[in-house]
């Protein structure tokens, strides 16, 4: 069993919570250390930071950048590397330097692509931790001062109740294990009665599963695609006004700004030029609520304007556009749910090591925004991973927020206990 915190052989990282969906902390790189905000992602082995040499990346330019000239422990490597993720990619080059994690200094750390050793492995091999475990507590209250805690080398007993239930790792690489039956409202769905492959991943915000199953789950809990919901809202609330403005000759790219949906920043319209929801989603990933509504409005304007050219009647055109809204896929697979109906939704549960792990609707539905801008998002997202890697469930921060998680590296197993 992992030991509790009693010695100096642990590193405790206090995490910050971003809207209950993303958790991050601080590390230092180099001597003297340059501080960086990082996401501790158990689904990725790579340690990478924006470099001062990434001159042609806008995102990199506007973030803190690692300057090797400031470090006395920096070692040049120069070998190129490229990492592809499910939602993007990075490219750069290898370097070596010391990494400071909560007071522990890991020497000569590189990125892991290219057979380099991950930071955790080096932490163990260099004798910084007594026990080969690390554990996560994620606070699901986005307004709390302390967003969570990551302990390298131990387990903090104040953040869980009872004992951990352990399950063996079935495949190395992504902390893969097997889950059993999936229950909806206390009733078996039969989905994973014969077992399903799953990973637990601190770098994934939601609960991710195969499209057919997640679609059924979201239907059962009353969730619908976030883009479809915004599009239908536009048609219901603004359809008549969009029609009238277009009929009176207002240019399509000015309609949504005149309705107050897309804002004018004093120099140009925030959304200049019309792009479809799908195009913007592919370009930017998930969209903020205000931009999503603006983009849905612009898409509806395109459709209504095209139907006007074909001389359709208003009622038929608005019904046609509403039907098109149903067909819009969400760029990142998100679904939304009515915030005032959360308490009516069923509990959902996974069976792990013959024990049931329940999630209440307050735990698997995320609230973002405030007041009239509040949006409630289903914690279930569809993603199809092709064989031989998939099909695969990913139990992300929604699950880890409800259950304190121990990654037992020494014994190749995972432990789950109710979070406190």
Sine and cosine of phi, psi and omega as CSV:
sin_phi,cos_phi,sin_psi,cos_psi,sin_omega,cos_omega
0.00,0.00,0.60,-0.80,0.07,-1.00
-0.89,0.45,0.62,-0.79,0.01,-1.00
-0.98,0.18,0.41,-0.91,0.07,-1.00
-0.99,0.13,0.18,-0.98,-0.11,-0.99
-0.94,0.33,0.97,-0.25,-0.03,-1.00
-0.69,-0.72,-0.13,0.99,-0.08,-1.00
-0.68,-0.73,-0.09,-1.00,0.01,-1.00
-1.00,-0.01,0.18,0.98,-0.05,-1.00
-1.00,-0.01,0.55,0.84,0.08,-1.00
-0.71,-0.71,0.40,-0.92,0.14,-0.99
-0.85,-0.53,0.86,-0.52,-0.04,-1.00
-0.95,-0.30,0.86,-0.51,0.02,-1.00
-0.95,-0.32,0.87,-0.49,0.10,-1.00
-0.99,0.15,0.79,-0.62,-0.06,-1.00
-0.98,-0.18,0.46,-0.89,0.13,-0.99
-0.97,-0.25,0.49,-0.87,-0.11,-0.99
-0.92,-0.39,0.84,-0.54,0.05,-1.00
-0.96,-0.28,0.99,-0.17,0.03,-1.00
0.82,0.57,0.50,0.86,0.06,-1.00
0.93,0.36,0.18,0.98,-0.10,-0.99
-0.81,-0.59,-0.18,0.98,-0.02,-1.00
-0.52,-0.85,0.71,-0.70,-0.09,-1.00
-0.82,-0.57,0.71,-0.71,-0.06,-1.00
-0.54,-0.84,0.36,-0.93,0.00,-1.00
-0.63,-0.78,-0.27,-0.96,-0.09,-1.00
-0.89,-0.46,0.59,-0.81,0.21,-0.98
-0.72,-0.70,0.27,-0.96,0.11,-0.99
-0.87,-0.50,0.61,-0.79,0.01,-1.00
-0.82,-0.58,0.76,-0.65,0.04,-1.00
1.00,-0.06,0.12,-0.99,0.06,-1.00
-0.75,-0.66,0.92,-0.39,-0.03,1.00
-0.93,0.36,0.43,-0.90,-0.13,-0.99
-0.95,0.32,0.63,-0.78,0.20,-0.98
-0.98,-0.19,0.79,-0.61,-0.15,-0.99
-1.00,0.06,0.63,-0.77,0.01,-1.00
-0.69,-0.73,0.58,-0.82,0.16,-0.99
-1.00,0.03,0.79,-0.62,-0.07,-1.00
-0.73,-0.69,0.42,-0.91,0.17,-0.99
-0.99,-0.13,0.81,-0.59,0.03,-1.00
-1.00,0.04,0.98,-0.20,-0.20,-0.98
-0.94,-0.35,0.95,-0.32,-0.01,-1.00
-0.95,0.30,-0.22,0.97,0.04,-1.00
-1.00,0.03,-0.02,1.00,0.00,-1.00
-0.73,-0.69,0.66,-0.75,-0.01,-1.00
-1.00,-0.09,-0.02,1.00,-0.23,-0.97
-1.00,-0.09,0.68,-0.74,0.15,-0.99
-0.95,-0.32,0.93,-0.38,0.03,-1.00
-0.65,-0.76,0.52,-0.86,0.00,-1.00
-0.68,-0.73,0.43,-0.90,0.07,-1.00
-0.89,0.46,0.75,-0.66,-0.04,-1.00
-0.99,-0.11,0.48,-0.88,0.08,-1.00
-0.92,0.40,-0.21,0.98,-0.01,-1.00
-1.00,-0.04,-0.03,1.00,-0.03,-1.00
-1.00,0.05,0.94,0.35,-0.13,-0.99
-0.95,0.32,-0.37,0.93,-0.11,-0.99
-0.98,-0.22,0.23,0.97,0.05,-1.00
-0.93,-0.37,0.89,-0.46,-0.01,-1.00
-0.90,0.44,-0.69,0.72,0.00,-1.00
-0.87,0.50,-0.67,0.74,-0.01,-1.00
-0.93,0.37,-0.63,0.77,-0.06,-1.00
-0.88,0.48,-0.61,0.79,-0.08,-1.00
-1.00,-0.02,0.13,0.99,0.07,-1.00
-0.91,-0.41,0.24,-0.97,0.06,-1.00
-0.86,0.52,0.66,-0.75,-0.09,-1.00
-0.83,-0.55,0.63,-0.78,-0.03,-1.00
-0.98,0.21,0.84,-0.54,0.00,-1.00
-0.92,-0.39,0.96,-0.28,-0.07,-1.00
-0.89,0.45,-0.44,0.90,-0.05,-1.00
-0.92,0.40,-0.30,0.95,-0.01,-1.00
-1.00,0.04,-0.16,0.99,-0.12,-0.99
-0.96,-0.27,0.73,-0.68,0.05,-1.00
-0.99,0.15,-0.27,0.96,-0.08,-1.00
-0.96,-0.27,0.09,1.00,-0.03,-1.00
-0.93,0.36,0.67,-0.74,0.08,-1.00
-0.80,-0.60,0.84,-0.55,-0.03,-1.00
-0.96,0.29,0.63,-0.77,0.10,-1.00
-0.85,-0.53,-0.88,0.47,0.10,-1.00
1.00,-0.03,-0.23,0.97,0.02,-1.00
-0.90,0.43,0.71,-0.71,-0.04,-1.00
-0.98,0.19,0.39,-0.92,0.03,-1.00
-0.50,-0.87,0.39,-0.92,0.04,-1.00
-0.56,-0.83,0.70,-0.71,-0.02,-1.00
-0.80,-0.60,0.79,-0.61,0.04,-1.00
-0.96,-0.29,0.78,-0.63,0.04,-1.00
-0.93,-0.37,0.13,-0.99,0.04,-1.00
-0.91,0.41,-0.39,0.92,-0.07,-1.00
-0.83,-0.56,0.45,0.90,0.02,-1.00
0.50,-0.87,-0.22,-0.97,-0.02,-1.00
-0.41,-0.91,0.31,-0.95,0.12,-0.99
-0.72,-0.70,0.39,-0.92,0.07,-1.00
-0.65,-0.76,0.55,-0.83,-0.02,-1.00
-0.06,-1.00,-0.57,-0.82,-0.05,-1.00
-0.56,-0.83,0.40,-0.92,0.00,-1.00
-0.96,0.28,0.54,-0.84,0.20,-0.98
-0.54,-0.84,0.24,-0.97,0.09,-1.00
-0.80,-0.60,0.65,-0.76,0.05,-1.00
-0.25,-0.97,0.15,-0.99,0.06,-1.00
-0.99,0.16,0.61,-0.80,0.02,-1.00
-0.86,-0.51,0.82,-0.57,0.00,-1.00
-0.99,-0.17,0.89,-0.46,0.00,-1.00
-0.85,-0.52,0.96,-0.29,0.05,-1.00
0.76,0.65,0.70,0.72,0.06,-1.00
1.00,-0.10,-0.31,0.95,0.05,-1.00
-1.00,-0.02,0.66,-0.75,-0.01,-1.00
-0.92,-0.39,0.91,-0.41,0.05,-1.00
-1.00,-0.07,0.84,-0.54,-0.10,-0.99
-1.00,0.02,0.51,-0.86,0.14,-0.99
0.80,0.59,0.74,0.67,-0.03,-1.00
-1.00,0.07,0.68,-0.73,0.09,-1.00
-0.85,-0.52,0.11,-0.99,0.17,-0.99
-0.95,0.32,0.38,-0.93,-0.13,-0.99
-1.00,0.02,-0.42,0.91,0.09,-1.00
-0.86,0.51,0.65,-0.76,-0.07,-1.00
1.00,0.04,0.43,0.90,0.05,-1.00
0.91,0.41,0.35,0.94,0.12,-0.99
-0.97,0.25,0.43,-0.90,-0.08,-1.00
-0.99,0.10,0.78,-0.63,0.03,-1.00
-0.89,0.45,0.36,-0.93,-0.06,-1.00
-0.86,0.51,-0.65,0.76,-0.02,-1.00
-0.89,0.46,-0.67,0.74,0.04,-1.00
-0.86,0.51,-0.71,0.71,0.02,-1.00
-0.91,0.42,-0.58,0.82,0.04,-1.00
-0.88,0.48,-0.65,0.76,0.03,-1.00
-0.95,0.33,-0.75,0.66,-0.09,-1.00
-0.91,0.41,-0.49,0.87,0.01,-1.00
-1.00,0.04,0.11,0.99,0.13,-0.99
0.96,0.27,0.45,0.89,-0.02,-1.00
-0.99,0.15,-0.32,0.95,-0.02,-1.00
-0.80,-0.60,0.54,-0.84,-0.03,-1.00
-0.99,0.13,-0.66,0.75,0.00,-1.00
-0.94,-0.35,0.64,-0.77,-0.05,-1.00
-1.00,0.07,0.87,0.50,0.03,-1.00
-0.67,-0.74,0.42,-0.91,0.26,-0.97
-0.65,-0.76,0.43,-0.90,-0.14,-0.99
-0.63,-0.78,0.53,-0.85,-0.03,-1.00
-0.89,-0.46,0.72,-0.69,0.30,-0.95
-0.86,-0.51,0.85,-0.53,-0.01,-1.00
-0.91,-0.42,0.86,-0.50,0.00,-1.00
-0.99,0.14,0.86,-0.51,-0.05,-1.00
-1.00,0.10,0.00,1.00,0.07,-1.00
-1.00,0.04,0.96,-0.28,-0.08,-1.00
-0.92,0.40,-0.26,0.96,-0.02,-1.00
-1.00,-0.08,-0.07,1.00,-0.03,-1.00
-0.94,0.34,0.52,-0.85,0.00,-1.00
-0.91,0.41,-0.64,0.77,0.01,-1.00
-0.98,-0.22,0.90,-0.43,-0.08,-1.00
-0.99,0.17,-0.36,0.93,-0.02,-1.00
0.25,-0.97,-0.08,-1.00,-0.02,-1.00
-0.50,-0.86,0.73,-0.69,0.10,-1.00
-0.89,-0.46,0.84,-0.54,-0.01,-1.00
-0.93,-0.37,0.88,-0.47,0.13,-0.99
-1.00,-0.02,0.89,-0.46,0.07,-1.00
0.99,-0.13,0.14,0.99,-0.02,-1.00
-0.12,-0.99,-0.12,-0.99,-0.02,-1.00
-0.72,-0.69,0.72,-0.69,0.00,-1.00
-1.00,-0.10,0.93,-0.36,-0.13,-0.99
-0.92,0.39,-0.31,0.95,-0.04,-1.00
-0.97,0.24,-0.10,1.00,-0.07,-1.00
-0.95,-0.33,0.26,0.96,0.10,-0.99
-0.47,-0.88,0.32,-0.95,0.01,-1.00
-0.91,-0.42,0.63,-0.78,0.05,-1.00
0.93,0.36,-0.42,-0.91,-0.03,-1.00
-0.98,-0.21,0.41,-0.91,0.09,-1.00
-0.98,0.19,0.61,-0.79,0.16,-0.99
-0.99,-0.11,0.83,-0.55,-0.09,-1.00
-0.97,-0.24,0.57,-0.82,0.03,-1.00
-0.68,-0.73,0.67,-0.75,-0.06,-1.00
-0.95,0.30,0.51,-0.86,0.15,-0.99
-0.96,0.28,0.81,-0.59,-0.05,-1.00
-1.00,-0.08,-0.33,0.95,0.01,-1.00
-0.46,-0.89,0.81,-0.58,-0.01,-1.00
-0.96,0.29,0.41,-0.91,0.05,-1.00
0.84,-0.54,-0.83,0.55,-0.04,-1.00
-0.82,-0.57,0.42,0.91,-0.05,-1.00
0.80,0.61,0.81,0.59,-0.04,-1.00
-0.99,0.11,0.63,-0.78,0.03,-1.00
-0.55,-0.84,-0.09,-1.00,-0.06,-1.00
-0.90,-0.44,0.74,-0.67,0.13,-0.99
-0.96,-0.28,0.38,-0.92,0.00,-1.00
-0.97,-0.23,-0.63,-0.77,-0.11,-0.99
-0.86,0.51,0.54,-0.84,0.03,-1.00
-0.95,-0.33,0.79,-0.61,-0.09,-1.00
-0.91,-0.41,0.66,-0.76,0.03,-1.00
-0.83,-0.56,0.91,-0.42,-0.06,-1.00
0.88,0.47,0.53,0.85,0.01,-1.00
0.99,0.10,-0.04,1.00,-0.04,-1.00
-0.94,-0.34,0.65,-0.76,0.00,-1.00
-0.91,0.40,0.69,-0.72,0.11,-0.99
-1.00,-0.08,-0.24,0.97,-0.04,-1.00
0.96,0.29,0.08,1.00,-0.11,-0.99
-0.90,0.44,-0.70,0.71,-0.08,-1.00
-0.84,-0.54,0.54,0.84,0.00,-1.00
-0.86,0.51,-0.57,0.82,0.02,-1.00
-1.00,0.00,0.10,1.00,-0.01,-1.00
0.99,-0.15,0.64,-0.77,0.07,-1.00
-0.73,-0.69,0.58,-0.81,0.06,-1.00
-0.97,0.24,0.65,-0.76,0.00,-1.00
-0.54,-0.84,0.38,-0.92,0.17,-0.98
-0.78,-0.63,0.44,-0.90,0.14,-0.99
-0.95,-0.31,0.80,-0.60,-0.24,-0.97
-0.66,-0.75,0.92,-0.39,0.01,-1.00
-0.95,0.33,-0.25,0.97,0.00,-1.00
-1.00,-0.01,0.01,1.00,0.05,-1.00
-0.93,-0.37,0.80,-0.60,-0.10,-1.00
-0.96,0.30,-0.63,0.78,-0.17,-0.98
-0.95,-0.31,-0.15,-0.99,0.13,-0.99
-0.98,-0.18,0.86,-0.51,-0.16,-0.99
-0.90,-0.43,0.69,-0.73,0.01,-1.00
-0.45,-0.89,0.05,-1.00,-0.01,-1.00
-0.86,0.52,0.58,-0.81,-0.09,-1.00
-0.82,0.58,-0.74,0.67,-0.04,-1.00
-0.85,0.52,-0.64,0.77,-0.06,-1.00
-0.97,0.26,-0.72,0.70,-0.02,-1.00
-0.90,0.43,-0.58,0.81,0.06,-1.00
-0.87,0.49,-0.69,0.73,0.04,-1.00
-0.91,0.42,-0.65,0.76,0.02,-1.00
-0.88,0.47,-0.75,0.66,-0.03,-1.00
-0.91,0.42,-0.55,0.84,0.09,-1.00
-0.91,0.41,-0.67,0.75,-0.04,-1.00
-0.92,0.39,-0.51,0.86,-0.01,-1.00
-0.99,-0.12,0.13,0.99,0.08,-1.00
0.98,0.21,0.44,0.90,0.01,-1.00
-0.99,-0.15,0.47,-0.88,0.06,-1.00
-0.65,-0.76,0.31,-0.95,-0.05,-1.00
-0.80,0.60,0.72,-0.69,-0.11,-0.99
-0.89,0.45,-0.59,0.81,0.01,-1.00
-0.95,0.31,-0.66,0.75,0.04,-1.00
-0.87,0.49,-0.67,0.74,-0.02,-1.00
-0.90,0.44,-0.70,0.72,0.00,-1.00
-0.92,0.40,-0.65,0.76,-0.01,-1.00
-0.89,0.46,-0.71,0.70,0.00,-1.00
-0.92,0.39,-0.55,0.84,0.06,-1.00
-0.88,0.47,-0.67,0.74,0.03,-1.00
-0.88,0.47,-0.72,0.70,-0.02,-1.00
-0.89,0.46,-0.68,0.73,-0.03,-1.00
-0.92,0.40,-0.73,0.69,-0.12,-0.99
-1.00,0.05,-0.51,0.86,-0.15,-0.99
-0.83,-0.56,0.01,1.00,-0.07,-1.00
-0.83,0.56,-0.74,0.67,0.00,-1.00
-0.89,0.46,-0.65,0.76,-0.02,-1.00
-0.93,0.37,-0.63,0.77,0.04,-1.00
-0.88,0.47,-0.72,0.70,0.03,-1.00
-0.84,0.55,-0.76,0.65,-0.06,-1.00
-0.89,0.45,-0.67,0.74,0.00,-1.00
-0.91,0.42,-0.66,0.75,0.02,-1.00
-0.92,0.40,-0.64,0.77,0.00,-1.00
-0.90,0.44,-0.57,0.82,-0.01,-1.00
-0.99,0.15,0.01,1.00,0.11,-0.99
0.99,-0.16,0.13,0.99,0.06,-1.00
-0.91,0.41,0.72,-0.69,-0.02,-1.00
-0.89,0.46,0.63,-0.78,-0.05,-1.00
-0.80,0.59,-0.61,0.79,-0.07,-1.00
-0.98,0.18,0.04,1.00,0.05,-1.00
-0.93,-0.37,-0.14,0.99,-0.10,-1.00
-0.89,0.46,-0.77,0.64,-0.11,-0.99
-0.93,0.37,-0.51,0.86,0.05,-1.00
-0.95,0.31,-0.60,0.80,0.04,-1.00
-0.92,0.40,-0.46,0.89,0.05,-1.00
-0.99,0.13,-0.10,1.00,0.01,-1.00
0.99,0.15,0.19,0.98,0.00,-1.00
-1.00,0.08,-0.67,0.74,0.08,-1.00
-0.96,-0.29,0.78,-0.62,-0.16,-0.99
-1.00,-0.01,0.47,-0.88,0.06,-1.00
-0.99,-0.16,0.80,-0.60,-0.11,-0.99
-1.00,-0.09,0.19,0.98,0.02,-1.00
0.99,-0.16,-0.32,0.95,0.00,-1.00
-0.82,-0.58,-0.59,0.80,-0.01,-1.00
-0.39,-0.92,0.22,-0.97,0.07,-1.00
-0.95,0.30,0.64,-0.77,-0.06,-1.00
-0.82,0.57,-0.65,0.76,0.06,-1.00
-0.95,-0.32,1.00,0.07,-0.04,-1.00
-1.00,0.09,0.79,-0.61,-0.09,-1.00
0.98,0.18,0.55,-0.83,-0.09,-1.00
-0.99,-0.15,0.83,-0.56,0.12,-0.99
-0.86,-0.51,0.52,-0.85,0.03,-1.00
-0.96,0.28,0.28,-0.96,0.06,-1.00
-0.84,0.55,-0.65,0.76,-0.06,-1.00
-0.93,0.37,-0.67,0.75,0.03,-1.00
-0.88,0.48,-0.69,0.73,0.01,-1.00
-0.93,0.37,-0.60,0.80,0.01,-1.00
-0.90,0.44,-0.66,0.75,0.01,-1.00
-0.92,0.39,-0.55,0.84,-0.05,-1.00
-0.98,0.20,-0.63,0.78,-0.15,-0.99
-0.91,-0.42,-0.16,0.99,-0.10,-0.99
0.98,0.18,-0.57,-0.82,-0.01,-1.00
-0.90,0.44,0.61,-0.79,-0.04,-1.00
-0.95,-0.32,0.59,-0.81,0.12,-0.99
-0.88,0.48,0.39,-0.92,-0.10,-0.99
-0.85,0.53,-0.71,0.70,-0.03,-1.00
-0.90,0.44,-0.69,0.73,-0.01,-1.00
-0.93,0.36,-0.58,0.82,0.02,-1.00
-0.90,0.44,-0.67,0.74,0.02,-1.00
-0.91,0.42,-0.66,0.75,0.04,-1.00
-0.87,0.49,-0.70,0.71,-0.03,-1.00
-0.92,0.38,-0.62,0.78,0.05,-1.00
-0.89,0.46,-0.64,0.77,0.03,-1.00
-0.89,0.46,-0.73,0.69,-0.02,-1.00
-0.89,0.46,-0.61,0.79,0.03,-1.00
-0.92,0.40,-0.68,0.73,0.03,-1.00
-0.88,0.47,-0.61,0.79,0.02,-1.00
-0.88,0.47,-0.68,0.73,0.03,-1.00
-0.85,0.53,-0.75,0.66,-0.05,-1.00
-0.90,0.43,-0.70,0.71,-0.01,-1.00
-0.91,0.42,-0.67,0.74,0.02,-1.00
-0.88,0.48,-0.66,0.75,0.03,-1.00
-0.90,0.43,-0.63,0.77,0.00,-1.00
-0.95,0.33,-0.52,0.85,0.07,-1.00
-0.88,0.48,-0.60,0.80,0.02,-1.00
-0.89,0.45,-0.48,0.88,0.00,-1.00
-1.00,-0.02,0.11,0.99,0.10,-0.99
0.88,0.48,0.65,0.76,0.09,-1.00
-0.98,0.18,0.42,-0.91,0.05,-1.00
-0.97,0.24,0.41,-0.91,-0.09,-1.00
-0.86,0.51,-0.73,0.68,-0.05,-1.00
-0.87,0.49,-0.70,0.72,-0.01,-1.00
-0.92,0.38,-0.62,0.78,-0.01,-1.00
-0.91,0.41,-0.71,0.70,-0.02,-1.00
-0.91,0.41,-0.58,0.81,0.07,-1.00
-0.92,0.39,-0.65,0.76,0.02,-1.00
-0.88,0.47,-0.70,0.71,-0.01,-1.00
-0.91,0.42,-0.64,0.77,0.04,-1.00
-0.88,0.47,-0.62,0.79,0.05,-1.00
-0.91,0.41,-0.62,0.78,0.04,-1.00
-0.89,0.45,-0.58,0.81,0.02,-1.00
-0.84,0.55,-0.60,0.80,-0.01,-1.00
-0.88,0.47,-0.45,0.89,-0.09,-1.00
-1.00,0.01,-0.10,1.00,-0.05,-1.00
-0.96,0.27,0.86,-0.52,0.10,-1.00
-0.98,0.20,0.52,-0.85,0.09,-1.00
-0.98,0.21,0.71,-0.70,-0.07,-1.00
-0.82,0.58,-0.64,0.76,-0.01,-1.00
-0.91,-0.41,0.29,0.96,0.08,-1.00
0.98,0.19,0.26,0.97,-0.07,-1.00
-0.98,0.21,0.45,-0.89,0.11,-0.99
-0.74,-0.67,0.52,-0.85,-0.02,-1.00
-0.91,-0.41,0.31,-0.95,-0.04,-1.00
-0.61,-0.79,0.49,-0.87,0.02,-1.00
-0.90,0.44,0.82,-0.57,-0.08,-1.00
-0.90,0.44,-0.53,0.85,-0.05,-1.00
-0.99,0.16,0.04,1.00,-0.01,-1.00
-0.92,-0.39,0.16,0.99,-0.09,-1.00
-0.86,0.51,-0.71,0.71,-0.07,-1.00
-0.89,0.46,-0.37,0.93,-0.04,-1.00
-1.00,0.09,-0.15,0.99,-0.09,-1.00
-0.99,0.15,0.44,-0.90,-0.07,-1.00
-0.98,0.21,0.37,-0.93,0.20,-0.98
-0.94,0.34,0.49,-0.87,0.05,-1.00
-0.81,-0.59,0.62,-0.78,-0.10,-0.99
-0.63,-0.78,0.55,-0.84,0.16,-0.99
-0.94,-0.34,0.58,-0.82,0.11,-0.99
-0.98,-0.20,0.87,-0.50,0.00,-1.00
-0.78,-0.62,0.82,-0.57,-0.03,-1.00
0.79,0.61,0.68,0.73,0.05,-1.00
0.91,0.42,0.27,0.96,0.07,-1.00
-0.89,-0.46,0.61,-0.79,-0.03,-1.00
-1.00,0.01,0.78,-0.62,0.03,-1.00
-0.92,-0.40,0.97,-0.24,-0.09,-1.00
-0.99,0.10,0.53,-0.85,0.18,-0.98
-0.80,-0.60,0.87,-0.49,0.07,-1.00
-0.97,0.23,0.38,-0.93,-0.01,-1.00
-0.84,0.54,-0.52,0.85,0.05,-1.00
-0.91,0.41,-0.33,0.94,0.00,-1.00
-1.00,-0.06,-0.53,0.85,-0.05,-1.00
-0.98,-0.18,0.07,1.00,0.10,-0.99
-0.89,-0.45,0.81,-0.59,-0.07,-1.00
-0.98,-0.22,0.69,-0.72,0.09,-1.00
-0.99,-0.17,0.72,-0.69,0.11,-0.99
-0.76,-0.65,0.50,-0.87,-0.01,-1.00
0.99,0.14,0.02,-1.00,-0.02,-1.00
-0.69,-0.72,0.44,-0.90,0.07,-1.00
0.84,0.54,-0.74,-0.68,-0.03,-1.00
-0.93,0.37,-0.28,0.96,0.00,-1.00
-1.00,0.00,0.05,1.00,-0.02,-1.00
-0.91,0.41,0.74,-0.67,0.05,-1.00
-0.80,-0.60,0.71,-0.71,0.05,-1.00
-0.95,-0.30,0.83,-0.55,-0.12,-0.99
-0.93,-0.38,0.72,-0.69,0.10,-1.00
-0.89,0.46,0.66,-0.75,0.03,-1.00
-0.98,0.21,0.01,1.00,-0.02,-1.00
-0.96,-0.29,0.78,-0.63,-0.02,-1.00
-0.75,-0.66,0.65,-0.76,-0.04,-1.00
-1.00,0.06,0.71,-0.70,0.11,-0.99
-0.41,-0.91,0.83,-0.56,-0.03,-1.00
-0.98,-0.20,0.90,-0.44,0.02,-1.00
-0.98,-0.22,0.87,-0.50,-0.11,-0.99
-0.95,0.32,0.48,-0.88,0.12,-0.99
-0.87,0.48,0.46,-0.89,0.09,1.00
-1.00,0.08,-0.12,0.99,0.01,-1.00
-0.95,0.32,-0.50,0.87,-0.04,-1.00
-0.83,-0.56,-0.11,-0.99,-0.04,1.00
-0.91,0.42,0.45,-0.89,-0.17,-0.99
-0.50,-0.86,0.69,-0.73,0.19,-0.98
-1.00,-0.04,0.58,-0.82,0.09,-1.00
-0.84,-0.54,0.91,-0.41,0.03,-1.00
-1.00,-0.05,0.99,-0.17,-0.09,-1.00
-1.00,-0.04,-0.51,-0.86,-0.15,-0.99
-0.91,0.41,-0.43,0.90,0.07,-1.00
-0.87,0.50,-0.69,0.73,0.03,-1.00
-0.96,0.27,-0.70,0.71,-0.05,-1.00
-0.93,0.38,-0.41,0.91,0.09,-1.00
-0.94,0.35,-0.54,0.84,0.02,-1.00
-0.99,0.13,-0.46,0.89,-0.09,-1.00
-0.76,-0.65,0.89,-0.46,0.10,-1.00
-0.84,0.55,0.74,-0.68,-0.16,-0.99
-0.85,-0.53,0.77,-0.64,0.06,-1.00
-0.95,-0.33,0.81,-0.59,0.10,-1.00
-0.98,-0.19,0.99,-0.17,-0.07,-1.00
-1.00,0.00,1.00,-0.04,-0.07,-1.00
-0.93,0.37,-0.61,0.80,-0.05,-1.00
-0.93,0.37,-0.57,0.82,-0.05,-1.00
-0.95,-0.32,0.12,0.99,0.02,-1.00
0.76,0.65,0.88,0.48,0.03,-1.00
-0.48,-0.88,0.27,-0.96,0.03,-1.00
-0.86,-0.50,0.60,-0.80,0.01,-1.00
-0.82,-0.57,0.63,-0.78,-0.02,-1.00
-0.75,-0.66,0.72,-0.69,0.07,-1.00
-0.60,-0.80,0.46,-0.89,0.00,-1.00
-0.85,0.53,0.78,-0.62,-0.03,-1.00
-0.95,0.31,0.52,-0.85,0.01,-1.00
-0.80,-0.60,0.00,0.00,0.00,0.00
